[in-house]
Amino acid sequence: MKTSDWGVIIKGSGRYLPGNPVSNSELIRVSGLSTTEEWISENLGIRQRHWAPEGIATSDIGAEASKLALADAKVDPKELDHILLCTSTSDWTSPAAASNVQRLIGADCPAEDKQTACSSFLFGLDHGARLIATGCDHVLVVGADVKSRFVRRDDLRLFPIFADGAGAVVLSKGKRGEGLQSSILWTDGSRLEHLLTPAGGSAMPATEETVRLGLHATRMNVDGRMIFDDAVEIMTNLAKKVCEESGLGPEDVDLLVPHQANLKIMKKVASNLGIPESKVTITIDHTGNIVAGTVPYALDFARKQGSVKPGNIILMICAGAGYSAAGAVYREPKN
């Protein structure tokens, strides 16, 4: 959907990683996985990641990123009209962990969770933009996950990838034509079993047996190459479509901020779009895949590193379990 007339801007952003860095050598030591530091680094693009310490939940790290985003935006928590916590690792099955983010940051507005796995943040960005377009002044959109607790340590395909972290943005009203230019959301439920956390919901409630069998951990039920190829195809096609809706082409993109699932996926998508690697924001090397946190974390990283200039066109794209995927084109305000 074309959104350039809405004038929705990112007024501030923040990011947060919990605990100390965990190197590839440390991961191998604690997991006993039969792999090497070099294999993880070369095939996944990950040198280190962070695991939340015991007692720290998704809402805690989401609140930390939120505080930084609010400070960056110079918006008081009491000025917020709405909070969207985008996550697939909520603190509890009920209530929404967003309620605790609201409490921790000192806000008093409505707060809700959004769950579309790795694509949750861009789904939340779309929702938040609609709230601004229909009268809200400030909306907090948070992407946060503590995914390390939902992967088996003996899973060579997933344990080295997933990690914990958060990013957040404050959406506000700007000038017509600046800010969010277009947004696309996509889901294909026929492939939801490809990457799935079987137990813990109403389809398979928690029992001693589900815990014993490790069914509360995310499982990849197809060949990893299929996941790779699907992610590349979906993200490439959505990127082209969301650019087209903005009246732009990939050649107009100044900065690509992709979901940080695998370095080779990001490079392949950029190559398919004709976007040079110098224009791709990469944070997976020190974060791993922090699920809904990847895009807002990488966006804040780029902003704070000075990679985002006034008037720049930023393409954000992600894909994940469900299958769900999303894309957004953003024009950085000129003042």
The 8 nearest C-alpha neighbors of each residue, nearest first, counted from 0:
[[1, 182, 181, 183, 2, 244, 241, 245],
 [0, 2, 181, 244, 3, 180, 245, 182],
 [1, 3, 181, 180, 5, 4, 179, 0],
 [4, 2, 180, 176, 5, 179, 1, 6],
 [5, 3, 175, 2, 176, 6, 180, 1],
 [4, 6, 3, 2, 132, 7, 175, 176],
 [7, 5, 175, 173, 174, 177, 4, 178],
 [8, 6, 172, 178, 173, 5, 179, 171],
 [9, 7, 178, 171, 173, 170, 10, 172],
 [8, 10, 170, 11, 169, 168, 171, 178],
 [9, 11, 72, 169, 170, 8, 171, 12],
 [12, 10, 72, 71, 68, 169, 9, 168],
 [13, 11, 68, 168, 167, 299, 71, 169],
 [12, 14, 68, 67, 64, 167, 166, 299],
 [15, 13, 166, 64, 296, 165, 167, 299],
 [14, 16, 64, 165, 164, 166, 63, 60],
 [15, 17, 164, 49, 165, 18, 163, 14],
 [18, 16, 51, 49, 50, 164, 15, 60],
 [19, 17, 51, 52, 49, 50, 16, 20],
 [18, 20, 49, 21, 17, 50, 16, 51],
 [21, 19, 49, 48, 47, 22, 18, 50],
 [22, 20, 48, 47, 49, 25, 19, 26],
 [23, 21, 47, 25, 24, 46, 26, 20],
 [22, 24, 26, 36, 25, 47, 46, 27],
 [23, 25, 27, 22, 26, 36, 28, 35],
 [26, 24, 28, 22, 27, 23, 21, 29],
 [27, 25, 23, 28, 29, 24, 30, 22],
 [26, 28, 24, 30, 25, 31, 32, 29],
 [27, 29, 25, 26, 31, 30, 24, 32],
 [30, 28, 26, 27, 31, 25, 152, 32],
 [31, 29, 27, 152, 32, 28, 26, 153],
 [30, 32, 27, 28, 29, 33, 153, 26],
 [33, 31, 30, 27, 34, 153, 155, 28],
 [32, 34, 31, 35, 27, 155, 30, 153],
 [33, 35, 32, 38, 36, 27, 39, 155],
 [36, 34, 38, 37, 39, 33, 27, 24],
 [37, 35, 23, 39, 38, 24, 40, 34],
 [36, 38, 40, 35, 39, 41, 42, 23],
 [39, 37, 35, 41, 40, 36, 42, 34],
 [40, 38, 36, 43, 42, 37, 41, 45],
 [39, 41, 44, 45, 37, 38, 46, 43],
 [40, 42, 38, 44, 39, 37, 43, 45],
 [43, 41, 39, 38, 40, 44, 263, 262],
 [42, 44, 261, 39, 45, 40, 262, 41],
 [43, 45, 40, 262, 284, 41, 42, 261],
 [44, 46, 284, 40, 43, 47, 287, 283],
 [47, 45, 284, 40, 285, 23, 22, 44],
 [48, 46, 22, 285, 21, 45, 23, 20],
 [47, 49, 286, 287, 21, 285, 20, 162],
 [50, 48, 20, 21, 163, 162, 19, 17],
 [51, 49, 163, 162, 18, 52, 147, 17],
 [50, 52, 17, 18, 55, 163, 53, 49],
 [53, 51, 55, 18, 54, 50, 17, 56],
 [54, 52, 55, 51, 56, 50, 18, 148],
 [53, 55, 52, 56, 51, 59, 57, 90],
 [56, 54, 53, 52, 51, 59, 57, 60],
 [57, 55, 59, 58, 90, 54, 145, 60],
 [56, 58, 59, 144, 60, 145, 90, 61],
 [57, 59, 61, 100, 56, 60, 96, 62],
 [60, 58, 62, 56, 57, 61, 55, 63],
 [59, 61, 63, 62, 57, 58, 165, 64],
 [62, 60, 58, 143, 64, 59, 63, 165],
 [61, 63, 65, 100, 59, 60, 64, 58],
 [62, 64, 60, 66, 65, 61, 15, 59],
 [63, 65, 14, 13, 15, 67, 61, 166],
 [66, 64, 62, 68, 63, 67, 167, 69],
 [67, 65, 69, 63, 68, 64, 62, 70],
 [66, 68, 13, 70, 64, 65, 69, 71],
 [69, 67, 12, 13, 65, 71, 11, 70],
 [70, 68, 72, 66, 74, 71, 67, 73],
 [71, 69, 73, 67, 72, 68, 66, 74],
 [70, 72, 11, 68, 69, 73, 67, 12],
 [71, 73, 11, 10, 69, 74, 70, 68],
 [74, 72, 70, 71, 69, 75, 11, 10],
 [73, 75, 69, 72, 76, 70, 78, 79],
 [74, 76, 78, 77, 73, 69, 79, 70],
 [77, 75, 106, 78, 79, 105, 74, 104],
 [76, 78, 106, 75, 79, 107, 105, 108],
 [79, 77, 76, 75, 80, 74, 137, 106],
 [80, 78, 137, 77, 76, 81, 138, 108],
 [79, 81, 108, 137, 138, 135, 78, 136],
 [80, 82, 138, 109, 108, 79, 110, 139],
 [81, 83, 110, 139, 138, 140, 109, 111],
 [82, 84, 140, 111, 112, 110, 141, 85],
 [85, 83, 112, 141, 97, 113, 142, 140],
 [84, 86, 113, 142, 119, 120, 112, 141],
 [85, 87, 114, 143, 88, 144, 291, 142],
 [86, 88, 116, 114, 89, 144, 115, 85],
 [89, 87, 144, 86, 145, 146, 90, 57],
 [88, 90, 91, 96, 87, 57, 86, 92],
 [91, 89, 96, 57, 56, 88, 58, 92],
 [90, 92, 93, 89, 94, 96, 95, 88],
 [91, 93, 94, 89, 90, 95, 200, 199],
 [94, 92, 91, 95, 96, 90, 89, 98],
 [93, 95, 96, 92, 91, 98, 97, 90],
 [94, 96, 97, 93, 112, 98, 111, 89],
 [95, 97, 98, 99, 90, 89, 58, 94],
 [98, 96, 100, 111, 95, 84, 99, 110],
 [99, 97, 101, 96, 100, 110, 95, 102],
 [98, 100, 102, 101, 97, 96, 103, 58],
 [101, 99, 97, 103, 62, 58, 102, 98],
 [100, 102, 106, 98, 99, 104, 103, 105],
 [101, 103, 99, 105, 100, 104, 106, 98],
 [102, 104, 100, 101, 105, 99, 62, 59],
 [103, 105, 101, 102, 106, 62, 100, 66],
 [106, 104, 102, 103, 76, 101, 107, 77],
 [107, 105, 76, 77, 101, 104, 108, 102],
 [106, 108, 77, 101, 105, 109, 102, 79],
 [109, 107, 80, 81, 106, 79, 110, 82],
 [110, 108, 81, 82, 111, 107, 80, 98],
 [111, 109, 82, 97, 98, 81, 83, 108],
 [110, 112, 97, 83, 95, 84, 82, 113],
 [111, 113, 84, 95, 97, 85, 83, 114],
 [114, 112, 85, 84, 86, 119, 123, 115],
 [115, 113, 87, 86, 119, 116, 85, 112],
 [114, 116, 119, 118, 323, 117, 113, 87],
 [117, 115, 87, 118, 119, 114, 320, 319],
 [118, 116, 290, 291, 319, 119, 318, 115],
 [119, 117, 324, 116, 115, 317, 318, 120],
 [120, 118, 115, 85, 122, 291, 114, 116],
 [119, 121, 123, 142, 85, 122, 291, 118],
 [120, 122, 124, 123, 119, 118, 325, 125],
 [123, 121, 119, 125, 120, 124, 126, 118],
 [122, 124, 120, 126, 121, 125, 127, 119],
 [125, 123, 121, 127, 126, 122, 120, 128],
 [124, 126, 128, 122, 123, 127, 121, 182],
 [127, 125, 123, 129, 124, 128, 122, 130],
 [126, 128, 124, 130, 129, 125, 123, 138],
 [127, 129, 131, 125, 130, 126, 7, 124],
 [130, 128, 132, 126, 127, 131, 133, 125],
 [129, 131, 127, 133, 128, 132, 135, 126],
 [132, 130, 135, 128, 134, 129, 133, 136],
 [133, 131, 129, 130, 5, 134, 128, 135],
 [134, 132, 130, 131, 129, 135, 128, 5],
 [133, 135, 131, 132, 136, 130, 129, 172],
 [134, 136, 131, 130, 137, 80, 133, 138],
 [135, 137, 171, 131, 172, 134, 80, 138],
 [136, 138, 171, 79, 170, 80, 135, 169],
 [137, 139, 81, 170, 169, 80, 79, 82],
 [140, 138, 169, 82, 168, 83, 170, 81],
 [141, 139, 83, 168, 167, 82, 84, 123],
 [142, 140, 167, 84, 85, 166, 83, 143],
 [141, 143, 292, 85, 291, 120, 166, 165],
 [144, 142, 165, 292, 61, 86, 291, 164],
 [143, 145, 146, 57, 88, 163, 86, 164],
 [144, 146, 163, 57, 147, 88, 148, 162],
 [145, 147, 148, 149, 162, 144, 163, 161],
 [146, 148, 162, 149, 145, 150, 161, 163],
 [149, 147, 146, 150, 145, 216, 151, 50],
 [148, 150, 216, 146, 147, 217, 215, 151],
 [151, 149, 216, 217, 147, 158, 148, 152],
 [152, 150, 154, 153, 216, 158, 149, 213],
 [151, 153, 30, 154, 158, 150, 155, 32],
 [152, 154, 151, 155, 32, 30, 158, 31],
 [155, 153, 151, 152, 156, 158, 157, 150],
 [156, 154, 157, 158, 153, 32, 159, 152],
 [155, 157, 154, 158, 159, 160, 223, 219],
 [158, 156, 160, 154, 159, 155, 161, 150],
 [157, 159, 160, 154, 152, 150, 155, 161],
 [160, 158, 157, 161, 155, 156, 39, 26],
 [161, 159, 157, 158, 287, 288, 162, 43],
 [160, 162, 288, 147, 287, 158, 146, 289],
 [161, 163, 147, 289, 146, 287, 288, 49],
 [164, 162, 145, 289, 50, 144, 49, 146],
 [165, 163, 16, 289, 143, 15, 144, 292],
 [164, 166, 143, 292, 15, 142, 61, 14],
 [165, 167, 14, 296, 295, 292, 142, 64],
 [166, 168, 141, 13, 65, 12, 64, 140],
 [169, 167, 12, 140, 11, 68, 139, 170],
 [168, 170, 139, 11, 10, 138, 9, 68],
 [169, 171, 9, 138, 137, 8, 10, 139],
 [172, 170, 137, 8, 136, 7, 10, 173],
 [171, 173, 7, 6, 8, 136, 131, 174],
 [174, 172, 6, 8, 7, 171, 175, 177],
 [175, 173, 6, 177, 176, 172, 7, 178],
 [174, 176, 6, 4, 177, 5, 3, 173],
 [175, 177, 3, 4, 6, 174, 178, 180],
 [178, 176, 6, 332, 330, 175, 174, 3],
 [177, 179, 8, 330, 7, 329, 331, 6],
 [178, 180, 329, 7, 3, 181, 328, 2],
 [181, 179, 3, 2, 328, 329, 245, 1],
 [182, 180, 1, 2, 328, 0, 327, 245],
 [181, 183, 327, 0, 326, 241, 125, 328],
 [182, 184, 326, 325, 241, 0, 327, 185],
 [183, 185, 325, 324, 122, 326, 182, 186],
 [186, 184, 324, 323, 325, 183, 187, 322],
 [187, 185, 323, 322, 188, 324, 321, 184],
 [188, 186, 322, 189, 190, 323, 321, 185],
 [187, 189, 191, 190, 321, 322, 186, 323],
 [188, 190, 187, 191, 322, 192, 321, 186],
 [191, 189, 188, 192, 193, 322, 187, 321],
 [190, 192, 321, 188, 193, 322, 189, 320],
 [193, 191, 194, 195, 190, 220, 321, 189],
 [192, 194, 220, 191, 221, 190, 219, 195],
 [195, 193, 219, 192, 320, 218, 220, 191],
 [194, 196, 218, 217, 192, 197, 193, 219],
 [195, 197, 217, 216, 215, 218, 198, 214],
 [198, 196, 214, 195, 215, 203, 199, 217],
 [199, 197, 203, 215, 214, 200, 204, 196],
 [198, 200, 204, 205, 203, 215, 201, 197],
 [201, 199, 204, 202, 203, 198, 205, 92],
 [200, 202, 204, 203, 199, 198, 205, 197],
 [203, 201, 200, 204, 198, 199, 197, 205],
 [204, 202, 198, 201, 200, 199, 205, 197],
 [205, 203, 199, 200, 201, 198, 202, 206],
 [204, 206, 199, 209, 198, 203, 207, 210],
 [207, 205, 208, 209, 210, 204, 211, 199],
 [206, 208, 210, 209, 211, 205, 212, 213],
 [207, 209, 211, 206, 210, 212, 205, 213],
 [210, 208, 214, 212, 206, 211, 207, 205],
 [209, 211, 213, 207, 208, 212, 214, 206],
 [212, 210, 208, 209, 213, 207, 214, 206],
 [211, 213, 209, 210, 214, 208, 215, 207],
 [214, 212, 210, 215, 211, 216, 209, 151],
 [213, 215, 209, 198, 216, 212, 197, 210],
 [216, 214, 198, 213, 196, 199, 197, 149],
 [215, 217, 149, 150, 214, 196, 213, 151],
 [218, 216, 196, 195, 150, 149, 215, 194],
 [219, 217, 195, 194, 220, 196, 216, 150],
 [218, 220, 194, 221, 193, 195, 217, 223],
 [219, 221, 193, 218, 194, 192, 222, 195],
 [222, 220, 193, 219, 223, 225, 226, 194],
 [221, 223, 224, 225, 226, 220, 219, 193],
 [222, 224, 226, 225, 227, 221, 219, 156],
 [223, 225, 227, 222, 226, 228, 221, 229],
 [224, 226, 228, 223, 227, 222, 229, 221],
 [225, 227, 229, 223, 224, 228, 230, 222],
 [228, 226, 224, 230, 225, 229, 223, 231],
 [229, 227, 225, 231, 230, 226, 224, 232],
 [228, 230, 226, 232, 231, 227, 225, 233],
 [231, 229, 233, 227, 228, 232, 234, 226],
 [230, 232, 228, 234, 229, 233, 268, 235],
 [231, 233, 229, 235, 230, 234, 236, 228],
 [232, 234, 230, 236, 235, 231, 229, 237],
 [235, 233, 237, 231, 236, 232, 238, 230],
 [236, 234, 238, 232, 233, 268, 237, 231],
 [235, 237, 239, 233, 238, 234, 232, 240],
 [238, 236, 240, 234, 239, 235, 241, 233],
 [239, 237, 235, 241, 236, 240, 234, 326],
 [238, 240, 242, 236, 237, 241, 243, 235],
 [239, 241, 237, 243, 242, 238, 236, 244],
 [242, 240, 244, 238, 243, 239, 237, 183],
 [243, 241, 247, 245, 239, 240, 244, 248],
 [242, 244, 246, 240, 245, 247, 241, 239],
 [245, 243, 241, 242, 246, 1, 240, 181],
 [246, 244, 242, 243, 247, 181, 180, 1],
 [247, 245, 243, 244, 242, 248, 241, 180],
 [248, 246, 242, 245, 243, 251, 249, 244],
 [247, 249, 250, 251, 242, 243, 246, 239],
 [248, 250, 251, 252, 272, 242, 239, 274],
 [249, 251, 248, 252, 274, 273, 272, 247],
 [252, 250, 249, 248, 247, 253, 312, 242],
 [253, 251, 312, 249, 250, 254, 313, 314],
 [254, 252, 312, 311, 313, 278, 251, 255],
 [253, 255, 313, 278, 252, 279, 314, 256],
 [254, 256, 279, 314, 313, 278, 257, 315],
 [255, 257, 315, 280, 314, 279, 254, 294],
 [258, 256, 316, 315, 317, 259, 255, 294],
 [257, 259, 317, 294, 293, 260, 316, 256],
 [258, 260, 283, 288, 293, 261, 257, 262],
 [261, 259, 288, 258, 262, 283, 287, 264],
 [260, 262, 43, 264, 263, 259, 44, 265],
 [263, 261, 44, 265, 264, 43, 266, 260],
 [262, 264, 266, 265, 261, 267, 43, 42],
 [265, 263, 267, 261, 262, 266, 231, 268],
 [266, 264, 262, 268, 263, 267, 269, 261],
 [265, 267, 263, 269, 264, 268, 270, 262],
 [266, 268, 270, 264, 269, 265, 263, 271],
 [269, 267, 271, 265, 270, 266, 235, 231],
 [270, 268, 274, 266, 272, 267, 271, 273],
 [269, 271, 273, 267, 272, 268, 274, 266],
 [272, 270, 268, 269, 273, 267, 235, 274],
 [273, 271, 269, 270, 274, 249, 268, 235],
 [272, 274, 270, 271, 269, 275, 249, 250],
 [273, 275, 269, 272, 270, 276, 250, 278],
 [276, 274, 277, 278, 273, 269, 270, 279],
 [277, 275, 279, 278, 274, 269, 266, 270],
 [276, 278, 275, 279, 280, 274, 254, 255],
 [279, 277, 254, 276, 275, 255, 253, 280],
 [280, 278, 255, 276, 277, 254, 281, 256],
 [281, 279, 256, 255, 297, 278, 301, 282],
 [282, 280, 283, 279, 297, 284, 259, 256],
 [281, 283, 284, 285, 297, 286, 280, 259],
 [282, 284, 287, 286, 285, 259, 45, 281],
 [285, 283, 45, 46, 282, 44, 286, 287],
 [284, 286, 47, 283, 48, 46, 282, 287],
 [287, 285, 48, 283, 284, 282, 47, 288],
 [286, 288, 283, 48, 160, 162, 45, 161],
 [287, 289, 161, 260, 290, 259, 162, 160],
 [290, 288, 162, 163, 292, 293, 164, 161],
 [289, 291, 117, 292, 288, 293, 144, 116],
 [292, 290, 117, 142, 120, 119, 143, 293],
 [291, 293, 142, 165, 143, 166, 289, 290],
 [292, 294, 296, 289, 259, 291, 258, 290],
 [293, 295, 297, 296, 258, 292, 298, 257],
 [296, 294, 166, 298, 297, 167, 292, 293],
 [295, 297, 166, 14, 293, 299, 294, 298],
 [298, 296, 300, 294, 299, 295, 293, 282],
 [297, 299, 295, 301, 300, 296, 294, 302],
 [300, 298, 302, 296, 301, 297, 12, 13],
 [299, 301, 297, 303, 298, 302, 304, 296],
 [302, 300, 306, 304, 298, 299, 303, 297],
 [303, 301, 299, 307, 305, 300, 304, 306],
 [302, 304, 300, 305, 301, 299, 306, 307],
 [305, 303, 301, 302, 306, 300, 307, 299],
 [304, 306, 302, 303, 307, 301, 308, 300],
 [307, 305, 301, 304, 302, 308, 303, 254],
 [308, 306, 302, 305, 301, 311, 309, 331],
 [307, 309, 311, 310, 306, 331, 305, 333],
 [310, 308, 333, 331, 311, 332, 334, 307],
 [309, 311, 331, 333, 332, 330, 308, 312],
 [312, 310, 331, 308, 309, 330, 253, 313],
 [311, 313, 330, 252, 253, 329, 254, 331],
 [314, 312, 254, 329, 328, 255, 253, 252],
 [313, 315, 328, 255, 327, 256, 254, 329],
 [316, 314, 256, 327, 257, 326, 255, 328],
 [317, 315, 326, 257, 325, 258, 234, 238],
 [318, 316, 258, 324, 325, 118, 257, 234],
 [319, 317, 324, 118, 323, 230, 117, 234],
 [318, 320, 117, 323, 322, 118, 116, 324],
 [321, 319, 322, 194, 116, 323, 191, 117],
 [322, 320, 191, 323, 188, 319, 190, 187],
 [321, 323, 320, 187, 191, 186, 319, 190],
 [322, 324, 186, 321, 319, 185, 318, 320],
 [325, 323, 318, 185, 118, 317, 184, 319],
 [326, 324, 184, 183, 317, 316, 185, 121],
 [325, 327, 316, 183, 315, 182, 238, 237],
 [328, 326, 182, 315, 181, 314, 241, 183],
 [327, 329, 314, 180, 181, 313, 179, 315],
 [328, 330, 179, 313, 178, 180, 312, 331],
 [329, 331, 312, 178, 177, 311, 310, 332],
 [330, 332, 310, 311, 309, 178, 329, 333],
 [333, 331, 177, 334, 309, 310, 178, 330],
 [334, 332, 309, 310, 331, 308, 177, 311],
 [333, 332, 309, 310, 331, 308, 177, 174]]
